[in-house]
Amino acid sequence: MSTEVAKQQTLVQYLKNSLTFAVQVQECIPIICQLLGSKNTSDILEAINFLVTATEFGVVAADAGIRKMRVLVWSQEQAVREAVTSAYRQLYLQPQGKNSRTLAASIVRSLSALLIGCTLGDLSSLEKLVYEFVKSGDINMPVIQALWETFTLKSSSVSEQDARAAAVLISMCASAEPNIVKSNLEVLVQEGLGPRAERDFLLAQGTCQALLKLAVAPKEKGKGPLEPFRLPAEHDLFKRLKTILVQGLCDSTNQLWTPLADIAVTVIFSLSESPDQVCAPMLRELVQALVGLCDTVSQNAGDGADDKSSSLSFVLARVLSMAGQVAFRQAVFMEDDVLAEMKRRQTLAGEKRKTGKSDTNASRRKSKGGPEGNRSEAELEEDMAMAGVAADDAEAEFVKRICEMEILNGEGLLSGFCPLLIAVCSNSSKFPDPELQTAASMALAKFMIVSSTFCESQLQLLFTLLEKAQSSVIRSNLIIALGDLTVRFPNLVEPWTAHLYARLRDTSPLVRKTTLQVLTHLILNDMVKVKGQISELAVCIVDVDERIAGLAKLFFHELSKKSNSMYNMPDIISRLSDPEIGVEEDHFQLIIKYIFSHIEKSKHCESLTEKLCHRFRASRTERQVRDLSFCLSQLTYSERGLSKLLENFPCYADKLVDGQIYTYFCQILAKSRQFMRPEARTTLDELESKLEQAHTKGMEEGEVAHKAAAKSSVVAGRNRGKTPRASKKSKATKKKSYDEDEDDDAENEDPAIDEESPIKPKRGLRGKKSGKPRFTLDSDEDNDQDLFEAGTEGEVDRDLDADDSLVMKPSRRRSMHGKVKLITPSAVLSP
């Protein structure tokens, strides 16, 4: 009996230990997932191996790590990429089974399960993995055949969801081998765009994604560009797309019409020989359906007017969205596809001419038998190269002229949508439907991408929508569109840059995050110059949203790698210290700590030290003085850096009376003593002595002034009501008065003096008080201008009216520092 009890106790203890171990493994999974982002490659590899083992043992929490691991397929380390590929191969491409058909079906089910809950980023990473598996042969023909059988619903056990997943997986496989789709084009059109697609728009989208793989022509080494794959306009593919879109236009229950229309238009312009002949009739039918619905609503105005008006709004939103996508794709087709085809044909013609002329030159060289033949051949090749460059420029100019003059002008179909788009976007009270406003604003932005003339005329309206739109989705979409417009028409958007930066203070986290991402892309790719407004990005470092704060830190980390961008931004400190900006002091210190941590070179520290010292004279508040002192305390000083502090000591000597400021300078001394060489001890001791003397003297003068003020108040109380007697001033009194006048003159001295010079300016004229000076500072110049007034010129008042009036339009005139002055608009669109 005792033996049985002992066995049971041992078993219970074993189960308890197993449970404790399982709980510990579950709890450590989040920590292992964090190791996937480590900078150490060995940590990442060990984390991948652990997650694979945990998944094989059935640990449920490990699935999150496997999904998070997927993004590492884009890692720059080859060992990490190979480890991720090997992990997914081991988990999903090596099932147990003997029959090849059963194995292929199991692989298809495993890959389909990976699509559940995927974001766009996850889909891109998974497509990269599938690409590698197809290239390596891990996804072979039996697996491809199983995907096609699932897509066509050959088995009764396959669901509609499985068919959609199969369509997506087929498109991923076709990215590595386009013949997978090309050889089964009819099956793809009949099944993916057949009657099933009329009620299942997700299946139609997956089919269109697979069809787009045909537009990517593979490049072969040693050969010129291949002829692109194009289909005639009468192909069944385009007829089916047209039928699906026209029939589903008025179906309000299906919310996937607009995404399907976007990808369908992309397929038409990518695969059709004459995409305009396909899109124009389709747009006409959509407009006719819209007009018919308008007639129906007007005839039955009394019966359910609200419901019919809402149905009219969503149909109008779909038509405008379709028109915007057609305009955008038309411009891309002209500038990419048409221009590439013209160059391809020109290259082929040039090669034929070169071949014929080379044969002629060879016969001439045989007849001449001298070096003149070789020389003439070299000259001929140079002339042909010059002619090719001139031809390319002429073709590009020709395409540009078509985009500017013909797509949105004249009697074209798209030109008729321009007044309608402007009317909808400028009258939000008349068209209040949020979906309609979203679609119209995006369509307007796409139309503006086509033509610079139309873009310039509607920029004011677009920025008005950006300022006043109540929907955060509209503002976020317009920020993305403005990023594209900045790349395409930089000179047109540049005067409006302040409005882009203003969205970094938007109340919506989505808008702030989108704005930060767009500006990061533009600045790091040199599409927007780094100016004082970059301080708005610095404020994002202390944003309440951790994602935004992380993106802002990443931006400054990448910016620090680009030449001197981090060191030519004194306006950051000025703007952040400005009381009107409203950055709290503790937030200011967090921002400066992070930014200054990327300043490593001693020469940059020395330059910044001198600039900051000169800014003490221009400071207007105690907060600004403290901020400057804190900035100095965050720098790392060499011997020359300490010499700069010592040379510019008169700039900040009178500020050392403040205990906090004196503490910051003491921190500089303490930090410098740890790393300073013995040769620099003299400079360090001299600076320390001067700092202590200035601080002590300031304290004594403060006590004297306090006592004098107390004494004067007592005397004033005694002599209250008495008439003072005229007395003769003594020499001491005259001297004191002279000193007071000198102090007053020093306070009223012109701050526009040369701040780089440590010599104090001459005393101004007595009795002549100047008004409060105003300073400006250009971020591209290191001159003697006030740091704390920088950047206020050229900004727009953002307290816009509640009506539909437009924001102020920047004039084309520029101030002497390159900033744009804004003027009120000459005309306002009436609601």
Protein Blocks (a to p, Z undefined) as FASTA:
>chain_A
ZZmmmmmmmmmmmmmmmmmmmmmmmmmmmmmmmmmmpcblklmmmmmmmmmmmmmnopak
lmmmmmmmmmmmmpmblklmmmmmmmmmmmmmmccdfblklmmmmmmmmmmmmmgopafk
lmmmmmmmmmmmmmnomacfklmmmmmmmmnomafkbcfklmmmmmmmmmmmmmmmmmlm
mmmmmmmmmmmmmmklmmmmklmmmmmmmmmmmmpccddehiacdddddddfkbmklmmm
mmmmmmmmmmmklmklmmmmmmmmmmmmmmpmblmlmmmmmmmmmmmmmmmmmmmmmmmm
mgoklmmmmmmmmmmmmmmmmmmmmmmmmmmmmmmmmmmmmmmmmmmmmmmmmmmmmmmm
mmmmmmnopaklmmmmmmmmmmmmmmmmmmmmmmmmmmmmmmmmmmmgcjbfklmmmmmm
mmmmmmmmlmmcfklmmmmmmmmmmmmmmpmklmmmmmmmmmmmmmmomblklmmmmmmm
mmmmmmmmmmlmmmmmmmmmmmmmcfblklmmmmmmmmmmmmmnopaccdfklmmmmmmm
mgfblklmmmmmmmmmmmmmnojlmmmmmklmmmmmpmklopafklmmmmmmmmmmmpmb
fklmmmmmmmmmmmmmmpcbfklmmmmmmmmmmpccdfklmmmmmmmmmmmmmmmmpmkl
mmmmmmmmmmmmmmpcfklmmmmmmmmmmmmmmmmmmmmmmmmmmmmmmmmmmmmmmmgo
iacddddddfklmmmmmmmmmmmmmmmpcfkbcfkbmbdcddddehiacddddddddfkb
ccdbdfklgokgopacfbdcfblcdcddddfbdcfkopacddddfbdcdZZ
